[in-house]
Amino acid sequence: MTFRSLCLATSAAAMALGGCSTTAAQEAPQAAAPAPEKKRAKNVILFIGDGMGISTVTAARIYAGQKLGQTGEEYVLPFERFDNVALVKTYNTNAQVPDSAGTASAMHTGVKTQIGVLGYGPGITLADCASGAGEELDLLGDEVKERGLALGIVSTARMTHATPASVYARSVSRDWESNAGIPEDQRGLGCADIASQLVAAPFDVALGGGKTAFFGSDADGWRLEADANLPADWVARTGGTYVDSASALAAAPMDKPVLGLFSNSHMTYMVDRAADSSEPTLTDMTASAIGRLSTDPDGYYLMVESGRIDHGHHWGKAGYALEEAVEFARAIQWAIDNTDPEETLILVTADHSHVFTIAGYPKRGNPILGYVSNPLDDGPSLAADGKPYTTLGYANGMGAFEGERPMPETGVKASQQAAIPLDSETHAGEDVALYANGPGAENVRGVMEQNRIYNVIRKAFGWEE
């Protein structure tokens, strides 16, 4: 309300006392101060914890704290200190509970699409090459390079798996990772396999697993041509460096593109890694990618996926998933410590959740991978069948049983019990969290459609909506 309108609203008595005398200066509208220009991000890093739903974040928080000797509940993961947080709706256009292809494509194209589809709109027919004509979506990875920025892709899954592939590839089926994976009746119709698209893409850094999609049978690969060697072809074309070990990555020139494939399929779980493993950790790969991409004066976009959180859950082994989540947090902390928050937007999210539960009234500090023991019990709490039960479990999966319930397993390599028998535990459909820090983080708030993450990234870079 202006000074003049306030006066008009006062009583006659107040006006008689002179309380509303005005001057021309008081009545003149004041020019609004110009809003400060919002800072643009020079760099954006999108961390995707595959399958890292909110229950996984909570369990990982407790697990990480307990590994440090704390009760765990009070522990704070690095990204939980970010001021900007939103909930993200993850459904695909034809699926209430999504998969990684449709969800990752939403983040890298700005358009929601079908389950199992990469980089094509929702009007296609799954696994029908011809149906993709005219349904191609713009890829964030392509735009990054067209605008002169550096591009990096890091994953502990195969580099041709759904989430990393969403950065650079279009495929009417996520399963077409090599040309041998394309059905015979779909070959020769103009649809390239995902591995071929990676080596054709103008990336600066690509690090992960999945050698077999890039080689023929002469090198124990999947490709139709026995002597196929896509990394060698890529090196010859680009002058880049191909590496297959942590030591080779460390020795690779910093001023050339690098392609790293460190395992035949997905990279080794943290739980199963040998002390002398030749594979780099997710933190190692993240550090290498940031170090290399940071040499570009125009900035960079980097996608980092912890792919094996998802796989641990599918296997019904929570300890495997939580160890991957702890390594994921370690990689995020490295990025926080080694980038400038004034010029780098860091986003942390998941593509989808899992049917993973934390339940049973365990007491404060109860081992998260152990039996439930509530504050009133002397020893483990017992179920109606007289046996103990674990804090962590699954609504479905391999841990289901028939007849009498067996004694549940505990510990980091344990299989958790499940309610519904399936060959693989499934994704879940609830919202996931998105955490943000840096220029553009203010656009992460409320409840968001997953494809709006694409707009958050582009807006942070200062590109038009």
VEXDREN-2710 file (C-alpha; in Angstrom, 1 decimal):
% VEXDREN-2710
k/r/px/py/pz
1/MET/0.0/0.0/0.0
2/THR/1.4/3.4/-0.9
3/PHE/1.7/6.3/1.5
4/ARG/-1.2/8.1/-0.2
5/SER/-3.5/5.1/-0.2
6/LEU/-2.7/4.6/3.5
7/CYS/-3.8/8.2/4.2
8/LEU/-7.1/7.8/2.3
9/ALA/-7.9/4.8/4.5
10/THR/-7.3/6.6/7.8
11/SER/-10.1/8.2/9.9
12/ALA/-11.1/11.9/9.6
13/ALA/-9.8/12.4/13.1
14/ALA/-6.3/11.2/12.2
15/MET/-6.3/13.5/9.2
16/ALA/-7.3/16.5/11.4
17/LEU/-4.2/15.9/13.4
18/GLY/-2.0/16.2/10.4
19/GLY/-1.1/12.5/10.2
20/CYS/-1.6/12.3/6.5
21/SER/-0.1/15.5/5.1
22/THR/1.9/14.6/2.0
23/THR/4.4/16.2/-0.3
24/ALA/5.0/15.7/-4.0
25/ALA/8.1/13.8/-3.2
26/GLN/6.2/11.4/-1.0
27/GLU/3.6/10.9/-3.7
28/ALA/6.0/10.3/-6.5
29/PRO/6.6/6.6/-7.3
30/GLN/10.1/5.4/-6.4
31/ALA/12.1/3.7/-9.2
32/ALA/12.7/0.0/-8.4
33/ALA/16.3/-0.9/-7.9
34/PRO/17.5/-3.1/-10.7
35/ALA/17.5/-6.8/-9.8
36/PRO/21.0/-8.2/-9.5
37/GLU/21.9/-10.3/-12.5
38/LYS/21.8/-13.9/-11.6
39/LYS/25.1/-15.7/-12.0
40/ARG/25.3/-18.2/-14.8
41/ALA/27.0/-21.6/-14.3
42/LYS/30.2/-22.1/-16.2
43/ASN/30.0/-25.8/-15.4
44/VAL/27.2/-28.3/-14.4
45/ILE/27.7/-31.7/-12.9
46/LEU/24.7/-34.0/-12.7
47/PHE/25.2/-36.9/-10.2
48/ILE/22.6/-39.7/-10.7
49/GLY/22.4/-42.4/-8.1
50/ASP/20.7/-45.1/-10.1
51/GLY/17.9/-46.4/-7.9
52/MET/18.8/-44.1/-5.0
53/GLY/15.3/-43.5/-3.7
54/ILE/14.7/-41.7/-0.4
55/SER/14.8/-44.9/1.6
56/THR/18.2/-45.6/0.1
57/VAL/19.4/-42.1/1.0
58/THR/18.2/-42.6/4.6
59/ALA/19.8/-46.1/4.9
60/ALA/23.0/-44.9/3.3
61/ARG/23.2/-42.0/5.7
62/ILE/22.9/-44.3/8.7
63/TYR/25.3/-46.9/7.2
64/ALA/27.9/-44.2/6.5
65/GLY/27.7/-42.8/10.0
66/GLN/27.9/-46.3/11.6
67/LYS/31.0/-47.1/9.5
68/LEU/32.6/-44.1/11.3
69/GLY/31.5/-45.4/14.8
70/GLN/28.4/-43.1/15.1
71/THR/24.9/-44.2/15.8
72/GLY/24.3/-43.1/12.2
73/GLU/21.0/-41.3/12.3
74/GLU/22.6/-38.0/12.9
75/TYR/25.1/-38.3/10.1
76/VAL/24.8/-36.0/7.1
77/LEU/25.7/-37.0/3.5
78/PRO/27.6/-34.3/1.6
79/PHE/24.6/-33.4/-0.7
80/GLU/22.2/-33.2/2.2
81/ARG/23.9/-29.9/3.1
82/PHE/22.7/-28.3/-0.1
83/ASP/20.1/-25.6/0.5
84/ASN/17.9/-26.3/-2.5
85/VAL/15.9/-29.6/-2.5
86/ALA/12.9/-30.7/-4.6
87/LEU/10.8/-33.9/-5.0
88/VAL/10.8/-35.3/-8.6
89/LYS/8.1/-37.3/-10.2
90/THR/9.6/-40.2/-12.2
91/TYR/6.8/-41.9/-14.2
92/ASN/7.3/-42.6/-17.9
93/THR/4.7/-41.8/-20.5
94/ASN/3.4/-45.4/-20.5
95/ALA/4.6/-46.6/-17.1
96/GLN/3.6/-45.7/-13.5
97/VAL/6.8/-47.2/-12.3
98/PRO/9.7/-46.3/-14.6
99/ASP/12.9/-47.6/-15.9
100/SER/16.3/-45.9/-16.3
101/ALA/16.0/-45.3/-20.1
102/GLY/12.8/-43.3/-19.9
103/THR/13.9/-41.4/-16.8
104/ALA/17.4/-40.6/-17.9
105/SER/16.1/-39.5/-21.3
106/ALA/13.7/-37.1/-19.6
107/MET/16.7/-35.4/-17.8
108/HIS/18.8/-35.2/-21.0
109/THR/16.1/-34.2/-23.5
110/GLY/13.5/-32.3/-21.5
111/VAL/10.7/-34.7/-22.7
112/LYS/9.2/-37.7/-21.0
113/THR/9.1/-40.8/-23.0
114/GLN/8.3/-44.5/-22.9
115/ILE/9.9/-47.1/-20.7
116/GLY/12.9/-48.7/-22.4
117/VAL/13.4/-45.8/-24.9
118/LEU/16.4/-43.5/-25.3
119/GLY/16.3/-40.1/-27.0
120/TYR/13.0/-40.6/-28.9
121/GLY/9.6/-39.1/-28.2
122/PRO/6.7/-41.1/-26.8
123/GLY/5.1/-41.7/-30.3
124/ILE/7.4/-44.5/-31.2
125/THR/6.9/-48.3/-31.1
126/LEU/9.4/-50.0/-28.8
127/ALA/12.1/-51.8/-30.7
128/ASP/10.7/-50.7/-34.1
129/CYS/13.5/-48.8/-35.9
130/ALA/11.3/-47.3/-38.6
131/SER/8.9/-45.8/-35.9
132/GLY/11.6/-43.5/-34.7
133/ALA/11.6/-41.4/-37.9
134/GLY/10.5/-37.8/-36.9
135/GLU/10.5/-38.7/-33.2
136/GLU/14.1/-37.8/-32.5
137/LEU/14.7/-35.6/-29.5
138/ASP/17.4/-33.0/-29.0
139/LEU/20.1/-34.4/-26.7
140/LEU/21.8/-32.2/-24.0
141/GLY/25.1/-33.8/-24.8
142/ASP/24.9/-32.7/-28.4
143/GLU/24.0/-29.1/-27.4
144/VAL/26.8/-28.9/-24.9
145/LYS/29.4/-29.6/-27.7
146/GLU/27.6/-27.4/-30.2
147/ARG/27.9/-24.5/-27.8
148/GLY/31.7/-25.1/-27.3
149/LEU/31.7/-26.7/-23.9
150/ALA/33.5/-29.9/-22.9
151/LEU/31.4/-33.1/-22.3
152/GLY/32.1/-35.8/-19.8
153/ILE/30.2/-39.1/-19.0
154/VAL/31.1/-41.3/-16.0
155/SER/29.4/-44.5/-14.8
156/THR/30.1/-47.7/-12.9
157/ALA/27.7/-49.4/-15.2
158/ARG/28.4/-50.3/-18.9
159/MET/28.9/-47.1/-20.9
160/THR/26.2/-48.4/-23.2
161/HIS/23.7/-48.9/-20.3
162/ALA/20.6/-46.7/-20.2
163/THR/21.7/-43.8/-18.0
164/PRO/25.1/-43.0/-19.6
165/ALA/23.6/-43.7/-23.0
166/SER/21.0/-41.0/-22.5
167/VAL/23.6/-38.3/-22.7
168/TYR/24.7/-39.2/-26.3
169/ALA/22.5/-41.8/-27.9
170/ARG/19.0/-42.4/-29.4
171/SER/17.7/-45.9/-29.5
172/VAL/14.2/-47.3/-29.8
173/SER/15.3/-50.0/-27.4
174/ARG/17.8/-49.7/-24.6
175/ASP/18.8/-53.3/-25.2
176/TRP/20.5/-52.4/-28.6
177/GLU/23.9/-51.9/-26.9
178/SER/25.9/-53.6/-29.6
179/ASN/24.9/-54.5/-33.2
180/ALA/24.5/-58.1/-32.1
181/GLY/21.7/-56.9/-29.8
182/ILE/19.6/-55.6/-32.6
183/PRO/17.1/-58.2/-33.9
184/GLU/17.8/-59.5/-37.4
185/ASP/14.6/-58.0/-38.8
186/GLN/15.7/-54.5/-37.5
187/ARG/19.2/-54.5/-38.8
188/GLY/20.1/-52.3/-41.8
189/LEU/17.1/-50.0/-41.3
190/GLY/19.2/-47.0/-40.2
191/CYS/19.3/-47.5/-36.4
192/ALA/22.8/-47.6/-35.0
193/ASP/23.6/-49.6/-31.9
194/ILE/24.5/-47.7/-28.7
195/ALA/28.2/-48.5/-28.7
196/SER/28.6/-47.2/-32.2
197/GLN/26.9/-44.0/-31.2
198/LEU/29.3/-43.5/-28.3
199/VAL/32.4/-43.7/-30.5
200/ALA/30.8/-41.3/-33.0
201/ALA/29.9/-38.8/-30.3
202/PRO/32.1/-35.7/-29.7
203/PHE/32.7/-36.4/-26.0
204/ASP/35.9/-35.3/-24.1
205/VAL/35.8/-37.9/-21.3
206/ALA/33.9/-41.2/-21.2
207/LEU/34.7/-43.6/-18.3
208/GLY/32.9/-46.8/-17.2
209/GLY/32.5/-50.4/-17.9
210/GLY/31.2/-52.5/-20.8
211/LYS/34.1/-53.5/-23.1
212/THR/32.1/-56.4/-24.7
213/ALA/29.8/-54.1/-26.7
214/PHE/32.8/-52.5/-28.4
215/PHE/34.7/-55.6/-29.5
216/GLY/34.1/-58.7/-31.6
217/SER/34.6/-62.3/-30.7
218/ASP/38.3/-62.2/-31.3
219/ALA/38.5/-60.1/-28.1
220/ASP/35.6/-61.9/-26.3
221/GLY/33.1/-59.2/-27.3
222/TRP/29.5/-59.2/-28.5
223/ARG/29.8/-57.5/-31.9
224/LEU/28.9/-59.3/-35.1
225/GLU/32.2/-58.7/-36.7
226/ALA/34.8/-61.0/-35.1
227/ASP/37.6/-58.5/-35.5
228/ALA/35.6/-55.4/-34.4
229/ASN/37.6/-52.9/-32.3
230/LEU/35.6/-49.7/-31.9
231/PRO/38.0/-48.1/-29.4
232/ALA/40.9/-48.5/-31.9
233/ASP/38.7/-46.9/-34.7
234/TRP/37.9/-44.1/-32.3
235/VAL/41.5/-43.5/-31.4
236/ALA/42.4/-43.4/-35.1
237/ARG/39.7/-40.9/-35.9
238/THR/40.0/-38.5/-32.9
239/GLY/43.6/-38.9/-31.8
240/GLY/42.2/-39.6/-28.3
241/THR/43.5/-42.1/-25.8
242/TYR/41.8/-45.4/-25.0
243/VAL/42.5/-46.9/-21.5
244/ASP/41.4/-50.0/-19.6
245/SER/43.0/-49.6/-16.2
246/ALA/43.3/-47.0/-13.4
247/SER/47.0/-46.7/-14.0
248/ALA/46.5/-46.1/-17.7
249/LEU/43.9/-43.4/-17.0
250/ALA/46.3/-41.6/-14.7
251/ALA/49.0/-41.7/-17.4
252/ALA/46.7/-40.5/-20.2
253/PRO/47.5/-37.1/-21.7
254/MET/45.3/-34.3/-20.2
255/ASP/45.0/-32.5/-23.5
256/LYS/43.3/-35.2/-25.5
257/PRO/39.9/-37.0/-25.3
258/VAL/39.9/-40.2/-23.3
259/LEU/37.7/-43.3/-23.5
260/GLY/38.0/-45.7/-20.6
261/LEU/36.4/-49.1/-20.4
262/PHE/37.5/-50.9/-17.3
263/SER/35.5/-54.1/-17.2
264/ASN/33.8/-56.5/-19.6
265/SER/30.4/-55.6/-18.3
266/HIS/29.4/-53.5/-15.3
267/MET/32.3/-52.5/-13.0
268/THR/33.0/-54.5/-9.9
269/TYR/30.9/-53.8/-6.8
270/MET/32.7/-52.0/-4.0
271/VAL/32.0/-54.9/-1.7
272/ASP/33.7/-57.4/-4.1
273/ARG/36.7/-55.2/-5.2
274/ALA/40.1/-56.7/-4.5
275/ALA/42.7/-54.5/-2.9
276/ASP/44.9/-54.6/-6.0
277/SER/42.0/-54.0/-8.4
278/SER/42.9/-52.4/-11.7
279/GLU/39.6/-50.6/-11.9
280/PRO/39.4/-47.0/-10.8
281/THR/36.7/-46.2/-8.2
282/LEU/33.8/-43.8/-9.0
283/THR/35.7/-41.1/-7.0
284/ASP/38.8/-41.8/-9.1
285/MET/36.8/-41.4/-12.4
286/THR/35.0/-38.3/-11.1
287/ALA/38.3/-36.7/-10.1
288/SER/39.9/-37.5/-13.5
289/ALA/36.9/-36.3/-15.4
290/ILE/36.7/-32.9/-13.5
291/GLY/40.5/-32.4/-13.8
292/ARG/40.4/-33.0/-17.6
293/LEU/37.2/-31.1/-18.3
294/SER/38.3/-28.1/-16.2
295/THR/41.0/-27.3/-18.8
296/ASP/38.3/-26.1/-21.2
297/PRO/38.0/-22.3/-20.7
298/ASP/34.4/-22.3/-21.9
299/GLY/33.2/-24.8/-19.2
300/TYR/31.8/-28.3/-19.2
301/TYR/28.8/-30.6/-18.5
302/LEU/29.5/-33.8/-16.6
303/MET/27.1/-36.6/-15.9
304/VAL/28.3/-39.0/-13.1
305/GLU/26.2/-42.2/-12.5
306/SER/26.6/-44.6/-9.6
307/GLY/25.0/-47.4/-11.6
308/ARG/25.5/-50.3/-9.2
309/ILE/23.3/-48.9/-6.4
310/ASP/20.4/-50.1/-8.6
311/HIS/22.0/-53.5/-9.3
312/GLY/22.5/-54.2/-5.6
313/HIS/18.9/-53.6/-5.0
314/HIS/17.8/-55.7/-8.0
315/TRP/19.8/-58.5/-6.5
316/GLY/18.1/-58.1/-3.1
317/LYS/21.4/-57.3/-1.3
318/ALA/21.0/-54.0/0.5
319/GLY/24.6/-54.0/1.7
320/TYR/25.9/-53.9/-1.9
321/ALA/23.7/-51.0/-2.7
322/LEU/24.7/-49.1/0.4
323/GLU/28.4/-49.5/-0.2
324/GLU/27.9/-48.1/-3.7
325/ALA/25.9/-45.2/-2.2
326/VAL/28.7/-44.4/0.2
327/GLU/31.2/-44.4/-2.7
328/PHE/28.8/-42.2/-4.6
329/ALA/28.8/-39.7/-1.7
330/ARG/32.6/-39.8/-1.6
331/ALA/32.7/-38.8/-5.3
332/ILE/30.2/-36.0/-4.7
333/GLN/32.4/-34.7/-1.8
334/TRP/35.4/-34.7/-4.1
335/ALA/33.5/-32.6/-6.6
336/ILE/32.3/-30.2/-3.8
337/ASP/35.9/-29.8/-2.6
338/ASN/37.4/-29.3/-6.0
339/THR/35.0/-27.0/-7.8
340/ASP/34.1/-23.4/-7.3
341/PRO/30.5/-23.1/-6.0
342/GLU/30.3/-19.6/-7.6
343/GLU/30.7/-21.1/-11.1
344/THR/29.7/-24.8/-10.8
345/LEU/26.1/-26.1/-10.4
346/ILE/26.1/-29.5/-8.7
347/LEU/22.9/-31.5/-8.9
348/VAL/22.3/-34.8/-7.1
349/THR/19.3/-37.0/-7.8
350/ALA/18.1/-40.5/-8.7
351/ASP/16.4/-41.7/-11.8
352/HIS/13.9/-43.8/-9.8
353/SER/13.5/-45.6/-6.5
354/HIS/13.2/-49.2/-5.4
355/VAL/10.8/-51.2/-3.3
356/PHE/13.3/-51.0/-0.4
357/THR/12.0/-50.6/3.2
358/ILE/13.3/-49.5/6.6
359/ALA/11.0/-50.8/9.3
360/GLY/10.5/-52.6/12.6
361/TYR/11.1/-50.0/15.4
362/PRO/14.8/-50.6/15.8
363/LYS/16.4/-48.6/18.6
364/ARG/18.6/-45.6/18.0
365/GLY/22.0/-46.8/16.6
366/ASN/20.8/-50.3/15.8
367/PRO/23.1/-51.8/13.1
368/ILE/21.3/-50.9/9.8
369/LEU/22.3/-54.2/8.2
370/GLY/21.3/-56.2/11.3
371/TYR/18.3/-57.6/13.2
372/VAL/15.8/-55.2/14.6
373/SER/16.2/-54.7/18.4
374/ASN/13.7/-52.2/19.8
375/PRO/14.3/-50.2/23.0
376/LEU/12.1/-52.6/25.1
377/ASP/13.7/-55.9/23.9
378/ASP/16.6/-57.7/25.4
379/GLY/18.2/-58.9/22.2
380/PRO/16.7/-59.1/18.8
381/SER/12.9/-58.4/18.5
382/LEU/11.0/-61.5/17.4
383/ALA/8.3/-61.8/14.7
384/ALA/5.1/-63.8/15.2
385/ASP/7.0/-66.9/14.0
386/GLY/9.5/-66.6/16.8
387/LYS/12.4/-65.6/14.6
388/PRO/14.2/-62.3/14.4
389/TYR/13.8/-60.0/11.4
390/THR/15.9/-57.3/9.8
391/THR/15.5/-53.6/9.6
392/LEU/16.0/-53.6/5.8
393/GLY/13.8/-55.5/3.4
394/TYR/12.1/-55.6/0.0
395/ALA/8.5/-55.7/-1.1
396/ASN/9.5/-58.2/-3.8
397/GLY/12.5/-60.0/-5.3
398/MET/14.7/-63.0/-4.8
399/GLY/14.5/-62.9/-1.1
400/ALA/10.9/-64.2/-1.0
401/PHE/10.3/-67.7/0.4
402/GLU/7.7/-70.5/0.5
403/GLY/6.5/-72.2/3.6
404/GLU/8.3/-71.6/6.9
405/ARG/10.4/-68.4/7.0
406/PRO/14.1/-69.1/7.1
407/MET/16.4/-67.3/9.5
408/PRO/17.2/-63.9/7.9
409/GLU/20.8/-63.1/6.9
410/THR/22.6/-60.1/8.3
411/GLY/25.8/-58.2/7.2
412/VAL/27.0/-56.4/4.1
413/LYS/26.7/-59.4/1.8
414/ALA/23.4/-60.6/3.1
415/SER/20.3/-61.1/1.0
416/GLN/17.3/-59.4/2.6
417/GLN/13.9/-61.1/2.8
418/ALA/11.1/-60.1/0.4
419/ALA/7.4/-60.4/0.3
420/ILE/6.6/-61.3/-3.3
421/PRO/8.8/-63.8/-5.2
422/LEU/10.4/-62.4/-8.4
423/ASP/13.6/-63.2/-10.2
424/SER/14.7/-59.6/-9.6
425/GLU/13.6/-56.9/-7.2
426/THR/11.8/-54.1/-9.0
427/HIS/11.9/-50.3/-9.2
428/ALA/9.4/-48.3/-7.2
429/GLY/7.2/-45.4/-8.3
430/GLU/7.4/-42.8/-5.6
431/ASP/9.1/-39.5/-6.0
432/VAL/12.9/-39.1/-5.7
433/ALA/14.8/-36.2/-4.3
434/LEU/16.9/-33.6/-6.2
435/TYR/19.5/-31.6/-4.3
436/ALA/21.2/-28.6/-5.8
437/ASN/24.1/-26.1/-5.0
438/GLY/25.6/-23.4/-7.1
439/PRO/24.4/-21.0/-9.8
440/GLY/20.9/-22.0/-10.9
441/ALA/20.2/-24.0/-7.7
442/GLU/17.3/-21.7/-6.9
443/ASN/15.3/-23.3/-9.6
444/VAL/15.2/-26.6/-7.7
445/ARG/12.2/-26.4/-5.4
446/GLY/8.8/-27.8/-4.8
447/VAL/7.6/-30.9/-6.6
448/MET/8.9/-31.1/-10.2
449/GLU/8.4/-33.2/-13.3
450/GLN/11.6/-35.1/-14.0
451/ASN/12.0/-33.6/-17.5
452/ARG/12.3/-30.1/-15.9
453/ILE/15.8/-31.0/-14.7
454/TYR/16.8/-30.5/-18.3
455/ASN/15.5/-27.0/-18.1
456/VAL/17.2/-26.3/-14.8
457/ILE/20.5/-27.2/-16.4
458/ARG/20.0/-25.1/-19.6
459/LYS/18.8/-22.2/-17.5
460/ALA/21.8/-22.4/-15.3
461/PHE/24.0/-22.2/-18.4
462/GLY/22.1/-19.1/-19.5
463/TRP/20.6/-20.8/-22.5
464/GLU/17.0/-20.0/-23.5
465/GLU/14.1/-22.1/-22.1
END
